[in-house]
Amino acid sequence: MRILFVASEGLPFSKTGGLADVVEALSKALVVQGHEVAVVLPRYRGTKATAVVMPSLTIPMGGTRLRFPAIADGTQLNGVRYYFVDDPEYFDRDGLYGGSSGDYPDNGERYTEFCRAAIEVTKHVWPADVIHCHDWQTALVPVLLRTSYRDDPLVRDIPVVFTIHNMGYHGQFTKDVLDRAGIPQGVFHTGGIEFFGKVNLLKGGLVYSDYLTTVSRKYAEEIQTPENGHGLDGVARGRADRLVGILNGVDYAAWNPEKDKLIAARYSSKDLSGKQVCKQELLELFGLSHDHLERPLIGIVSRFADQKGFDLIAEKAHEMMREDLVLVVLGTGERKYEDLFRSLAAAYPGRVGVKIAYDNALAHKVEAGADMFLMPSRYEPSGLNQMYSLKYGTVPIVRATGGLDDSIEPFDVEHGTGTGFKFKEYTGEALLFAIRQALHHYMDERIWKHIQLNGMAKDFSWKTPAAEYAKLYEAARVPRGLSSQAQSSGKAAPGAGQAGRGAGQTPQATGQGARNQKPVRTSN
């Protein structure tokens, strides 16, 4: 099968969040299973290409305006072919989605052009059996295929699988983006991309794609609820028969303590002695004393945001630090949380280490050197760090949401089963109770090692998720029938019409969700 990925970022070329990891790892895993895979990305600043495949495409952008991006060849890596949409005015910028002053005001135009160019790639350069789109930046691919390209025999019948990596980011713009970007006016209705008078690109992906996926089974359930649907839960419920949750995998070529070149000592489930060496180095790197080697060390690697549960940590930080533990924190984000951790380091010198940075090498060292890894997220579509932690014998403490709930089993001391500690209620007390549970079991070396080995034995490689995606691609290739006819006529898929207003919710509740949206970010 020939599968074309369309994404706004992907390693090793561009990254702001977990989306980039998934694009690289899943495409590689599909190649290993015998499929042909190509990836279309924007050519951002610093992205090198090997050749020009198409020197100029003609892309209509509303009215009489045209743009002429090129298609560049990004070579082949791990069996995956990469292509870039090359338009320096749109993509040769300091940031991918925005700068210090916020999101780029022309993001609607930028990613509309990108979607049209991606369709042209499969039309003229790399014919595909199925297109796999990721997040709102690519959501116009299925919309355009069923409208602007519906009479084009080369592409009109290509099925689209659309993955929601984070339901919280919509790609929402004022109505005039339809004219600015050349988006078909006929899709602006409640069963299409209209959302309380605005254009919502994510909604277009939800309505017009053949199948929807999200990055864990639990998150597929959660996005159908008002709490986690961000105003689009009615649309998700309307497509429930085409919505599948597939937990992200881990690239063990990069995240494995037996092979990791970035850590102080390699180790395995058969010999954990190297983990103590890694803990010693971690204390040194964060300026903490070796006297703490026997104390439990909790690690955090994260974007600092409310979504990640840092409001709970802020609420209980001093109570947590009254426990006999050491804390190391790596990340960047909201200023209030950066200041929180700086103040904790000042209040508990020698016991709290903080690095305000994005540092992949140091992230590996935290995973290897910490005894526990804390992820108290408000919501977490998939999460990767908790799965890294299991492989490194670093016991996760997580909230039971999304991929965290799917991947971590609560430890049961009576039966000796489980891989970590979970709490359900989103409260500071529940968080503190889970931490204290972990600290209690840490005191028994035999029990703690058993928990570590339970986690290290888990396999969250991409092999199983890739096979699940392949089955879904095959299902998507079945003729779409009535659903396709409805979409190509400019109507929503069956069951999605009323859901455009958030079926099952009060307008007030949905409207509030709409006002809270941010148009850009793709991180998991």
N, C-alpha and C positions, 0 to 999 in steps of 0.2 A: 504494500500500500504506500502511496505517496502522500505525505502529510506536510502541509505548509503551516508553520507557526507564524503568527503575526503578533508582535509585542512591541511595547514602547521602550523596553530595556532588556538586556540579556548579557550575562557574562560570556566571555571575558571582555566584552566591549563597553558595556555601560551598566550602571547599577545605582539605585537609591534604596532598594529594599529586597525582600525575599522573592519578589517576582523574577528578578534577574537570575537568581539561583535556580528557580524552578525551570525556566526556559532552557537554561544550559543542561541541567541534569536530566530532565525528562526527555529532551530531544536525543541526548546520547543514549539513554536507556532504550528508546524505541528503535534506534539504529542497531543496537546489540540484538534486539529481538527480530531483526530482519527487515525492518521497514526503511524506506527512503524518506529522509526528513530535510527540509530547508527552513530557514528562519529569516524573516524580513524584519529589519530594525531601522530606525532613523539613523542617519550618519551624523552623530553628534560631534562636537569639538574633540579633536584628538583621536577619533576613530580612523584607523588606516584601512584603505582598500587596496586590492591588488590590480584591479582593472575596471574599466567601464563597460557594462553589459549593454545598457541603452543610454546613449548620450543625452536624450531629451524625450520626456513624455509630455503630452499636452493634457493638462488637468484643468477642467472648468471650475471656477471658484465663485460663481454667482455673477449674474449680469453678463457683461462681455469680458470679464476679467479671466485671464488664463495664467497658469504657472507652468514652468517647464523643468521639473526636477529630473535628475538623472538616476539611473539604477546602477549601483556599483557592486562589484563582486568582492565579498569579504573573505574569500578563500574557503577551504574546507577544514574543519577541526573535529576530531573524533568521529569522522564519518558524516558530520552534519554540514550542509552547505549554507553559507550566510550571504544574504544580500542586504544592501543598504539603500534607503531612499535618501538621495543626496540633494538637498536644497539648503545651501549655506545661510541664506537669509532667515530661514525658519529654524534650522537646527544647529548651526555653528554658534552656540551661545555658551555663557559660563555655566549655566545650570540646565538640567534636562527639562524641568517643568516650570521653573521660576527662579527668581533671584532674591536678593536681600529685601526687596520691596514687596515681595509676594509673587503670586502666580503670574505668568506671562498673559497679558490681556488678549493675545491672539491664539491662545491654546486651541480654541475651537477650530480656527482655520488651519492651524498646523497639523492637527491630527485628522481633520477631514481630508486634507491633501494626502497624508500618509496612508489612510485607508484606501483611497482611490488608487494610489500608486501600488499598494500591495495587491489589489485585484488585478492590475495590469501586469504585475510580475507573474501571476499564475496564468494569465491570458497569453503572454508573449514569451516568457523566459522559462518558467518552471511549472508545467501543468501539474495540478494537484488533484488527488481523489477526494480530499477533505481539507478544510481550512480550520485551524485551531486558533481562536482569538483569545486575548488575555486583557481583561479590565477595560475601563471605559474608553481609553485612548484608541482602542481597536473596534469599538462597538458598532461603528458605522459600516464595517465590512458587510455583515449580514443585512443591514438596512439597505445599503446600496445595491447589493446583489439581487434583492427582491424588488427593487424599484428601478433605479437608473439602468441596471444591467439585466432586467428581467426578459428582454428580447434578444439578448446576446447568447447565441447557442454555445459559445466556448466556455462560458462561466455560469450561466443562469442556474444550472442544476447542481453546482458544487455545494455540498452540505457544509454547514458551519457548526462547530462545537465552540461554545463560549464559556470561558472560565472566569468566575468572580473570585478574585484573590482577597478583596476587602469590600464589603457592601457599603462601607461608610464613605466611599469616594465615588461621586457620581459623574463628574464631567458635566456640570450644570451651567448653562449660559442663558443670556437674555434672548428673546425671540429673534432679534435682528441678526443673530449668527446664521440663521437660515439663508439670508441673502448674502452675507459676507463670505460664507464658506461654500455656498452652492449646494446646501442640503435640500433635498426635494421637499417642497412645501406640503405635499400630500401626506407626509408621515407625521405632520404636526396635528395630532388629535389625541384624545384620551386613551385610545387603544394603541397609540404609537409612541412617539418620543415626547409628547407634551406632558408637563408635570407642573401643575399650578401656574400656568401661563409662561413657563420657561421651557427651554430645550434641555432634556436630560438624556445624555448619550448612553449612560449605563442602561437606562430603561430600554433603549433601542436594542441593545444586545440581548436583554432578557426576553423581549417580545419576538424578535425576528430570527433568532438562531434556532437551529434544529434541535440541539440538545444544550442544556446548561450543566455546568459542573461547578462545584466549589471545593475548597481544599481540605475538607474533612467531612465525615458523615454527620457529626454533631452540628457543624456550622450550617450544613444544608437544612437541618431542622430549624436552627435558630433564626436564619434569615427570613423564615416564614412567619415570624412573630413580630408584633409591634416593637418589642424591646430591642431587637437586633436587625430589623428589616430596614431601618433608616428611611421609612416612608414608602419603601417599595415592597413591603411584605405581601401586600395584596397581589402584586404582579408575580412574585415568587410562588405564592399559593396557586395562582392561575396556571402556572407552568409546572406544577409539582410532578406531573406524570413524565416530564422531560428533565427533571432536576436530579442530579446524582452527586453525592458527596464522595470524593476520593482523597484520602489522606496523602499529603505530600510525603515524598521520600527524602532520604538523606544520601548525600554523595560520600560514601565511605572511602573513596579514593582520597578525599581531602580531610575527612573527619574520622580518624581512627587512631587511637593511641599506640597501636602496634606499628604504625607507619609514619606518624606525624613528625615532620622534620622541624616543626616550629616550637616543640616543647622540650623541656630540659632533659627528660629521660623517657624513653618509650616503655610501655608496659602492656600487659594483657590480663585477661581473667585468670590465667594460669599463674601469673606472677605480678602482683600489684605493687611491688616494692618501689617501682619507679614513680608511682603517684606521690609518694612522700617527698621525693626529690623535686617534683614539679610544684608541690605545695611550698617547699622551702624557697624556690626561685620566685614564686608568686608573691610571697611575703616581702622578699627583697625588692622586687619591682615596684611594689606599692609603698615602700618605705616602712614596713611593719617588722616588728622584732621576731627573731627566731624563737623567742620564749613562747610564742603562740602556736608552735607546731602541734601541740597536743590538743589545742582547743578546736572546736568545730569552726570551719571557715565557710561562710556563705558567700557565693558569687552572684553578681548581677551583670549581665551584658544586654543592653537594651537601648532603644530610642526612649527618651524620657517624655512620656505623654500620659494623659489621663487614661487612655485606652489600656495602657500597660499596667494599670493598677498602682501607680505611684501615689495617688491620693490616699490609698490605704496605708502604704508605707509611711507617708508623711504623718498620718494620724497616730500611728503606733511606733514610730521610730525610736523614741526614748525608752518606751517599755521593752522594745525588742533588744535594745542595747544594754538593758539591765541584766539580760541573760548572759551566760558565759560563752560568748561567741566573738568571732572576728568577721568583719564585713569588707569585701572589695567590690567596687562598682566601676564599671566601664560603660560610657555612652555619652550621648549628647541629646539635646532636645529643648523642652520648655525651660526658660530661665528659672522659674520658681523651683523646679526640681534640681537643676544644676546647683542652685544656691542651697537647697536643702542638704544635699550630700556634702557640699563644702562645709556647711555649718556642723554637720555631724562629725566630719573629720576633725574639725577644730575642737568640738566638745568631747570627743573620745580619741585623743591622740594615741597613736600606736595600735589602735584597735579598728579604725575605719580608714581604708585607703580608697582614694577616688582619682580616676583619670577621666577628664571631660574630653573625650575624643572618640573618633571612629578608628579602630585599629584592629585589623583582622588577625595579625600575628598575636597581639595581646589577648584577643578573644579566645584563641586556641589555648593560651596559657591559663586563662581563667577556668576554662572547661576542664583542663587537666589537673590544675592545682587545688581547686575548691573541693570541699566535701559535699556541699549542697548547692543547688542552683535555684534561685527564687524567681518565679514568674506568676505574679498574682493578677493576671490580666482581667480587665472588665469584660473584654471579648478578645478572642484570639482565633482567627479563621483556621490557621493550621499551627503555626509555630514550628521552628526548627531547633532552637536551642535546647528544648527539653529532650529532643531525640538525640542531639549531640551529647548531652549530659549523660544519658543512659549508657552510651557506648564508652564514655570516659570514666564510668564508675562514680559519677557525681550525681547524687540522689536529688531528683527534682522535688520542689515544693511548689505546687501550682493550684490555680483555681480551676474548678471543673467546668470549663467552657471550651467550645470549639475543639480544635485539634489537641489541646491540652487534655481534655477529658477523654478523647479517643486513644491517646498514646500512653497515658500514665495510669497504672493500676494502683489503687491504694494498698499500702502494705498491711497484711493481716498476720499478726504475730502468732496467732494460734495455728494457722496452716502454713506459715512460712511463704506465702505468696505475695505478689505485689512488687512494684518497682519504685514507689515514691509516696508522697503525701499530698492529699487534695483537700480543698475546702470548697463548699458550694455557695454559701451565702456571701454576697459581696459586702462584707463588713470588716472593719479592723479587728474585731474580736475573733472572727473566724480565721483570719490570716494568722493572728498571733497564736491561736490554738494549734494550727497546723505546724507552725515553726517549733513550738514547744514539743509537739509530738516527735518531730524529727530529732530534736536535741536530746530528748529522753532516750530514744533508741540508739543514738550515736554513742551513748555511754557504754553500751554492751558491744564490744568489738566483734563478737561472733555474730550477733544479729545484724550489725551494720554491714559486715562483709557479705552476708547472705543477701541483703537488699541490693548491694552493689552488683553482685554476680547475677541476680535476677535481671537487672537492667541491662547488663553487658551482653546477656544472651539473646536479647531481643533483636530482631532483624527488621529495620525500617528502611532497607535499601529501596531503590526505585524499581526493582524487578516486578514486584506485585502491582504497584500503581500503574506502571507502563502497560502491563498486560490488561488492566482494567480499562485504561484509556483506549487501547487498541480495540477492545470489544465494543466500546462506545462509538468509535469511528465507524466500525462495520455496521452498527445499528443505524447510524446517521446516513449511511449510503443507501439504505432502503428508501425507495421513492417516498417523498414527503406527503403526497396525496392531498387531502383536504386542507391540512395545515399549511402546506406550501401555496395552494391556490389562494387561501385567505390572505397570506402575507403578500403575495405578488400583486394582489389587487389593492394593496395599500391598507388592508385591514389587519387587525391583530390576530395572533394565533388563537385557536379555540380556548375559551376560558380566561383570556387575558384582557378583554375589552373593559369591563367594569373595574378590573384590578388596576387600571391606570390611575384611578383615584384612590387606590388603597382599599380594596374591598375588605369589608369586615372591620373597618376602623371608622372612628368619627373623623370628619374633615379637619377638626381642630387638632387632633392627635397627629394626623398625617402632615398637616401643614407645619406643625412645629418641627417635625422631623425634616421637612424640606428646608426650613430656614437654617437648620443646623449643619447643612452639608458644606463640605469643602470640595472644590472641584479637582484638586490635584493631590496625589500621593498614591503610591502603589504598594507600599510596604505591607508584609503579612503580620 
